[in-house]
């Protein structure tokens, strides 16, 4: 369940919505469009932990990974679709 509130209403009753965000997300709208979502810090940490992506500079890559990237693997061959390239 998500509570939706205008930014004006949020400013007026922020304590109420801060408390509510501990139980479920609070969607704050501005000009009838989504503007911000207020969530519990525990939920934020859980979501943050799911994102394990990281950006690396080429010099930070292992030699093995560099070699794999140089091969340019593009997925499994699909000869049955080759006719679409004609």
N, CA, C and O atoms as a GROMACS GRO file, in nm:
protein
  344
    1UNK      N    1   0.084  -0.117   0.000
    1UNK     CA    2   0.000   0.000   0.000
    1UNK      C    3   0.089   0.124   0.000
    1UNK      O    4   0.186   0.132   0.076
    2UNK      N    5   0.057   0.219  -0.084
    2UNK     CA    6   0.131   0.345  -0.092
    2UNK      C    7   0.035   0.460  -0.066
    2UNK      O    8  -0.074   0.464  -0.123
    3UNK      N    9   0.076   0.552   0.018
    3UNK     CA   10  -0.003   0.672   0.043
    3UNK      C   11   0.042   0.778  -0.055
    3UNK      O   12   0.162   0.798  -0.074
    4UNK      N   13  -0.052   0.848  -0.116
    4UNK     CA   14  -0.020   0.956  -0.208
    4UNK      C   15  -0.064   1.088  -0.146
    4UNK      O   16  -0.173   1.099  -0.090
    5UNK      N   17   0.024   1.189  -0.155
    5UNK     CA   18  -0.003   1.318  -0.092
    5UNK      C   19   0.058   1.428  -0.178
    5UNK      O   20   0.163   1.408  -0.239
    6UNK      N   21  -0.007   1.544  -0.184
    6UNK     CA   22   0.050   1.657  -0.256
    6UNK      C   23   0.166   1.716  -0.176
    6UNK      O   24   0.174   1.696  -0.055
    7UNK      N   25   0.253   1.787  -0.243
    7UNK     CA   26   0.367   1.847  -0.173
    7UNK      C   27   0.319   1.951  -0.070
    7UNK      O   28   0.380   1.967   0.035
    8UNK      N   29   0.210   2.020  -0.102
    8UNK     CA   30   0.155   2.118  -0.007
    8UNK      C   31   0.104   2.048   0.119
    8UNK      O   32   0.130   2.092   0.231
    9UNK      N   33   0.031   1.938   0.099
    9UNK     CA   34  -0.020   1.861   0.213
    9UNK      C   35   0.096   1.804   0.294
    9UNK      O   36   0.091   1.801   0.417
   10UNK      N   37   0.200   1.758   0.225
   10UNK     CA   38   0.316   1.704   0.296
   10UNK      C   39   0.381   1.811   0.384
   10UNK      O   40   0.418   1.784   0.498
   11UNK      N   41   0.394   1.931   0.330
   11UNK     CA   42   0.454   2.040   0.409
   11UNK      C   43   0.370   2.072   0.532
   11UNK      O   44   0.423   2.103   0.638
   12UNK      N   45   0.239   2.065   0.516
   12UNK     CA   46   0.149   2.096   0.626
   12UNK      C   47   0.151   1.990   0.735
   12UNK      O   48   0.148   2.022   0.854
   13UNK      N   49   0.157   1.864   0.694
   13UNK     CA   50   0.149   1.753   0.790
   13UNK      C   51   0.266   1.656   0.776
   13UNK      O   52   0.247   1.535   0.773
   14UNK      N   53   0.385   1.710   0.768
   14UNK     CA   54   0.502   1.625   0.743
   14UNK      C   55   0.521   1.517   0.850
   14UNK      O   56   0.559   1.405   0.817
   15UNK      N   57   0.495   1.549   0.975
   15UNK     CA   58   0.510   1.450   1.083
   15UNK      C   59   0.426   1.327   1.060
   15UNK      O   60   0.472   1.215   1.080
   16UNK      N   61   0.302   1.348   1.019
   16UNK     CA   62   0.210   1.237   0.992
   16UNK      C   63   0.266   1.147   0.882
   16UNK      O   64   0.263   1.024   0.894
   17UNK      N   65   0.318   1.208   0.775
   17UNK     CA   66   0.366   1.129   0.662
   17UNK      C   67   0.503   1.069   0.687
   17UNK      O   68   0.535   0.963   0.633
   18UNK      N   69   0.585   1.135   0.767
   18UNK     CA   70   0.712   1.075   0.807
   18UNK      C   71   0.686   0.948   0.888
   18UNK      O   72   0.753   0.847   0.869
   19UNK      N   73   0.589   0.954   0.976
   19UNK     CA   74   0.551   0.837   1.056
   19UNK      C   75   0.495   0.727   0.965
   19UNK      O   76   0.530   0.610   0.981
   20UNK      N   77   0.409   0.765   0.872
   20UNK     CA   78   0.348   0.667   0.781
   20UNK      C   79   0.453   0.598   0.694
   20UNK      O   80   0.438   0.481   0.659
   21UNK      N   81   0.559   0.671   0.658
   21UNK     CA   82   0.662   0.613   0.570
   21UNK      C   83   0.738   0.500   0.638
   21UNK      O   84   0.808   0.424   0.571
   22UNK      N   85   0.726   0.487   0.769
   22UNK     CA   86   0.786   0.374   0.840
   22UNK      C   87   0.711   0.245   0.817
   22UNK      O   88   0.764   0.137   0.841
   23UNK      N   89   0.587   0.255   0.770
   23UNK     CA   90   0.503   0.137   0.746
   23UNK      C   91   0.487   0.106   0.598
   23UNK      O   92   0.477  -0.010   0.559
   24UNK      N   93   0.484   0.210   0.514
   24UNK     CA   94   0.468   0.193   0.370
   24UNK      C   95   0.516   0.319   0.299
   24UNK      O   96   0.524   0.425   0.361
   25UNK      N   97   0.549   0.309   0.170
   25UNK     CA   98   0.598   0.426   0.097
   25UNK      C   99   0.495   0.539   0.092
   25UNK      O  100   0.374   0.514   0.089
   26UNK      N  101   0.544   0.661   0.090
   26UNK     CA  102   0.459   0.779   0.075
   26UNK      C  103   0.501   0.848  -0.054
   26UNK      O  104   0.615   0.893  -0.067
   27UNK      N  105   0.409   0.856  -0.149
   27UNK     CA  106   0.434   0.921  -0.277
   27UNK      C  107   0.394   1.068  -0.266
   27UNK      O  108   0.279   1.100  -0.237
   28UNK      N  109   0.489   1.156  -0.288
   28UNK     CA  110   0.463   1.300  -0.283
   28UNK      C  111   0.450   1.348  -0.427
   28UNK      O  112   0.539   1.326  -0.509
   29UNK      N  113   0.339   1.415  -0.456
   29UNK     CA  114   0.316   1.464  -0.592
   29UNK      C  115   0.332   1.616  -0.596
   29UNK      O  116   0.315   1.685  -0.496
   30UNK      N  117   0.364   1.663  -0.713
   30UNK     CA  118   0.373   1.808  -0.737
   30UNK      C  119   0.314   1.832  -0.876
   30UNK      O  120   0.357   1.771  -0.974
   31UNK      N  121   0.216   1.919  -0.883
   31UNK     CA  122   0.145   1.946  -1.009
   31UNK      C  123   0.087   1.817  -1.068
   31UNK      O  124   0.096   1.794  -1.189
   32UNK      N  125   0.029   1.735  -0.983
   32UNK     CA  126  -0.036   1.609  -1.022
   32UNK      C  127   0.059   1.507  -1.084
   32UNK      O  128   0.015   1.416  -1.154
   33UNK      N  129   0.189   1.520  -1.058
   33UNK     CA  130   0.286   1.423  -1.109
   33UNK      C  131   0.372   1.373  -0.994
   33UNK      O  132   0.398   1.447  -0.899
   34UNK      N  133   0.417   1.248  -1.001
   34UNK     CA  134   0.506   1.197  -0.896
   34UNK      C  135   0.629   1.286  -0.883
   34UNK      O  136   0.690   1.324  -0.983
   35UNK      N  137   0.665   1.318  -0.760
   35UNK     CA  138   0.777   1.410  -0.735
   35UNK      C  139   0.885   1.344  -0.648
   35UNK      O  140   1.003   1.348  -0.681
   36UNK      N  141   0.843   1.283  -0.538
   36UNK     CA  142   0.935   1.214  -0.449
   36UNK      C  143   0.864   1.095  -0.385
   36UNK      O  144   0.741   1.090  -0.377
   37UNK      N  145   0.945   0.999  -0.340
   37UNK     CA  146   0.890   0.888  -0.263
   37UNK      C  147   0.966   0.881  -0.132
   37UNK      O  148   1.089   0.879  -0.130
   38UNK      N  149   0.893   0.877  -0.026
   38UNK     CA  150   0.950   0.871   0.108
   38UNK      C  151   0.937   0.726   0.157
   38UNK      O  152   0.827   0.673   0.165
   39UNK      N  153   1.051   0.665   0.189
   39UNK     CA  154   1.049   0.527   0.238
   39UNK      C  155   1.129   0.517   0.367
   39UNK      O  156   1.210   0.604   0.400
   40UNK      N  157   1.105   0.410   0.439
   40UNK     CA  158   1.174   0.382   0.563
   40UNK      C  159   1.322   0.356   0.534
   40UNK      O  160   1.355   0.299   0.430
   41UNK      N  161   1.410   0.397   0.623
   41UNK     CA  162   1.553   0.380   0.602
   41UNK      C  163   1.591   0.232   0.588
   41UNK      O  164   1.682   0.199   0.512
   42UNK      N  165   1.522   0.144   0.659
   42UNK     CA  166   1.549   0.000   0.645
   42UNK      C  167   1.519  -0.050   0.505
   42UNK      O  168   1.593  -0.130   0.450
   43UNK      N  169   1.410  -0.003   0.448
   43UNK     CA  170   1.373  -0.040   0.311
   43UNK      C  171   1.474   0.017   0.212
   43UNK      O  172   1.512  -0.051   0.116
   44UNK      N  173   1.518   0.139   0.234
   44UNK     CA  174   1.619   0.200   0.148
   44UNK      C  175   1.748   0.117   0.151
   44UNK      O  176   1.806   0.089   0.046
   45UNK      N  177   1.792   0.078   0.270
   45UNK     CA  178   1.914  -0.001   0.282
   45UNK      C  179   1.899  -0.137   0.214
   45UNK      O  180   1.993  -0.186   0.152
   46UNK      N  181   1.781  -0.197   0.226
   46UNK     CA  182   1.756  -0.325   0.160
   46UNK      C  183   1.766  -0.310   0.009
   46UNK      O  184   1.828  -0.392  -0.058
   47UNK      N  185   1.705  -0.206  -0.046
   47UNK     CA  186   1.709  -0.182  -0.190
   47UNK      C  187   1.851  -0.150  -0.236
   47UNK      O  188   1.895  -0.196  -0.341
   48UNK      N  189   1.921  -0.072  -0.158
   48UNK     CA  190   2.059  -0.034  -0.192
   48UNK      C  191   2.148  -0.158  -0.196
   48UNK      O  192   2.237  -0.167  -0.281
   49UNK      N  193   2.126  -0.252  -0.105
   49UNK     CA  194   2.207  -0.374  -0.100
   49UNK      C  195   2.184  -0.462  -0.223
   49UNK      O  196   2.272  -0.540  -0.260
   50UNK      N  197   2.069  -0.450  -0.286
   50UNK     CA  198   2.040  -0.530  -0.404
   50UNK      C  199   2.118  -0.483  -0.526
   50UNK      O  200   2.138  -0.559  -0.620
   51UNK      N  201   2.161  -0.358  -0.526
   51UNK     CA  202   2.233  -0.301  -0.639
   51UNK      C  203   2.382  -0.327  -0.621
   51UNK      O  204   2.450  -0.255  -0.548
   52UNK      N  205   2.432  -0.429  -0.688
   52UNK     CA  206   2.573  -0.466  -0.674
   52UNK      C  207   2.656  -0.420  -0.794
   52UNK      O  208   2.772  -0.458  -0.806
   53UNK      N  209   2.597  -0.340  -0.881
   53UNK     CA  210   2.671  -0.292  -0.998
   53UNK      C  211   2.782  -0.198  -0.954
   53UNK      O  212   2.771  -0.130  -0.851
   54UNK      N  213   2.887  -0.194  -1.033
   54UNK     CA  214   2.991  -0.098  -1.007
   54UNK      C  215   3.059  -0.062  -1.139
   54UNK      O  216   3.074  -0.147  -1.227
   55UNK      N  217   3.098   0.061  -1.152
   55UNK     CA  218   3.169   0.108  -1.271
   55UNK      C  219   3.319   0.093  -1.247
   55UNK      O  220   3.369   0.127  -1.140
   56UNK      N  221   3.388   0.043  -1.347
   56UNK     CA  222   3.533   0.024  -1.334
   56UNK      C  223   3.603   0.092  -1.451
   56UNK      O  224   3.551   0.095  -1.563
   57UNK      N  225   3.720   0.145  -1.426
   57UNK     CA  226   3.807   0.194  -1.531
   57UNK      C  227   3.876   0.073  -1.594
   57UNK      O  228   3.893  -0.029  -1.528
   58UNK      N  229   3.916   0.083  -1.721
   58UNK     CA  230   3.982  -0.032  -1.785
   58UNK      C  231   4.102  -0.084  -1.706
   58UNK      O  232   4.124  -0.205  -1.701
   59UNK      N  233   4.180   0.004  -1.644
   59UNK     CA  234   4.299  -0.043  -1.570
   59UNK      C  235   4.261  -0.121  -1.443
   59UNK      O  236   4.347  -0.185  -1.382
   60UNK      N  237   4.136  -0.115  -1.403
   60UNK     CA  238   4.091  -0.187  -1.284
   60UNK      C  239   4.041  -0.328  -1.317
   60UNK      O  240   4.015  -0.407  -1.226
   61UNK      N  241   4.027  -0.360  -1.445
   61UNK     CA  242   3.976  -0.490  -1.486
   61UNK      C  243   4.086  -0.595  -1.481
   61UNK      O  244   4.204  -0.565  -1.503
   62UNK      N  245   4.047  -0.718  -1.451
   62UNK     CA  246   4.143  -0.828  -1.453
   62UNK      C  247   4.180  -0.858  -1.598
   62UNK      O  248   4.105  -0.826  -1.690
   63UNK      N  249   4.296  -0.919  -1.618
   63UNK     CA  250   4.339  -0.955  -1.754
   63UNK      C  251   4.239  -1.051  -1.818
   63UNK      O  252   4.210  -1.041  -1.937
   64UNK      N  253   4.187  -1.142  -1.739
   64UNK     CA  254   4.089  -1.239  -1.790
   64UNK      C  255   3.964  -1.168  -1.842
   64UNK      O  256   3.915  -1.201  -1.950
   65UNK      N  257   3.915  -1.072  -1.768
   65UNK     CA  258   3.797  -0.999  -1.811
   65UNK      C  259   3.826  -0.914  -1.934
   65UNK      O  260   3.741  -0.904  -2.023
   66UNK      N  261   3.943  -0.853  -1.940
   66UNK     CA  262   3.981  -0.775  -2.059
   66UNK      C  263   3.982  -0.864  -2.183
   66UNK      O  264   3.935  -0.823  -2.289
   67UNK      N  265   4.036  -0.985  -2.170
   67UNK     CA  266   4.041  -1.077  -2.284
   67UNK      C  267   3.900  -1.116  -2.328
   67UNK      O  268   3.874  -1.124  -2.448
   68UNK      N  269   3.812  -1.139  -2.235
   68UNK     CA  270   3.674  -1.173  -2.269
   68UNK      C  271   3.605  -1.057  -2.341
   68UNK      O  272   3.531  -1.078  -2.437
   69UNK      N  273   3.630  -0.936  -2.295
   69UNK     CA  274   3.570  -0.820  -2.359
   69UNK      C  275   3.624  -0.799  -2.499
   69UNK      O  276   3.552  -0.756  -2.589
   70UNK      N  277   3.753  -0.828  -2.518
   70UNK     CA  278   3.813  -0.813  -2.650
   70UNK      C  279   3.755  -0.912  -2.751
   70UNK      O  280   3.754  -0.884  -2.871
   71UNK      N  281   3.706  -1.026  -2.705
   71UNK     CA  282   3.644  -1.124  -2.794
   71UNK      C  283   3.515  -1.069  -2.853
   71UNK      O  284   3.474  -1.111  -2.962
   72UNK      N  285   3.453  -0.978  -2.784
   72UNK     CA  286   3.330  -0.917  -2.834
   72UNK      C  287   3.213  -1.013  -2.841
   72UNK      O  288   3.134  -1.006  -2.935
   73UNK      N  289   3.200  -1.102  -2.744
   73UNK     CA  290   3.089  -1.198  -2.743
   73UNK      C  291   2.956  -1.125  -2.748
   73UNK      O  292   2.929  -1.034  -2.669
   74UNK      N  293   2.871  -1.166  -2.843
   74UNK     CA  294   2.744  -1.099  -2.864
   74UNK      C  295   2.624  -1.188  -2.838
   74UNK      O  296   2.513  -1.158  -2.881
   75UNK      N  297   2.646  -1.297  -2.768
   75UNK     CA  298   2.535  -1.387  -2.740
   75UNK      C  299   2.542  -1.510  -2.829
   75UNK      O  300   2.633  -1.525  -2.910
   76UNK      N  301   2.445  -1.598  -2.812
   76UNK     CA  302   2.442  -1.721  -2.891
   76UNK      C  303   2.415  -1.688  -3.038
   76UNK      O  304   2.336  -1.599  -3.068
   77UNK      N  305   2.480  -1.761  -3.129
   77UNK     CA  306   2.453  -1.741  -3.272
   77UNK      C  307   2.306  -1.774  -3.303
   77UNK      O  308   2.248  -1.865  -3.244
   78UNK      N  309   2.249  -1.701  -3.394
   78UNK     CA  310   2.110  -1.724  -3.436
   78UNK      C  311   2.103  -1.726  -3.588
   78UNK      O  312   2.050  -1.633  -3.650
   79UNK      N  313   2.157  -1.832  -3.649
   79UNK     CA  314   2.160  -1.838  -3.796
   79UNK      C  315   2.020  -1.833  -3.858
   79UNK      O  316   2.005  -1.790  -3.973
   80UNK      N  317   1.919  -1.875  -3.786
   80UNK     CA  318   1.783  -1.871  -3.840
   80UNK      C  319   1.733  -1.728  -3.859
   80UNK      O  320   1.631  -1.708  -3.925
   81UNK      N  321   1.802  -1.630  -3.802
   81UNK     CA  322   1.762  -1.490  -3.819
   81UNK      C  323   1.852  -1.415  -3.917
   81UNK      O  324   1.827  -1.297  -3.946
   82UNK      N  325   1.955  -1.481  -3.970
   82UNK     CA  326   2.049  -1.415  -4.060
   82UNK      C  327   1.980  -1.356  -4.183
   82UNK      O  328   2.024  -1.252  -4.234
   83UNK      N  329   1.875  -1.419  -4.230
   83UNK     CA  330   1.807  -1.369  -4.350
   83UNK      C  331   1.748  -1.228  -4.329
   83UNK      O  332   1.724  -1.157  -4.426
   84UNK      N  333   1.727  -1.190  -4.206
   84UNK     CA  334   1.673  -1.057  -4.178
   84UNK      C  335   1.776  -0.946  -4.205
   84UNK      O  336   1.739  -0.829  -4.217
   85UNK      N  337   1.902  -0.982  -4.215
   85UNK     CA  338   2.007  -0.885  -4.240
   85UNK      C  339   2.029  -0.860  -4.389
   85UNK      O  340   2.105  -0.770  -4.425
   86UNK      N  341   1.964  -0.938  -4.475
   86UNK     CA  342   1.981  -0.921  -4.622
   86UNK      C  343   1.907  -0.800  -4.674
   86UNK      O  344   1.911  -0.772  -4.794
   0.00000   0.00000   0.00000
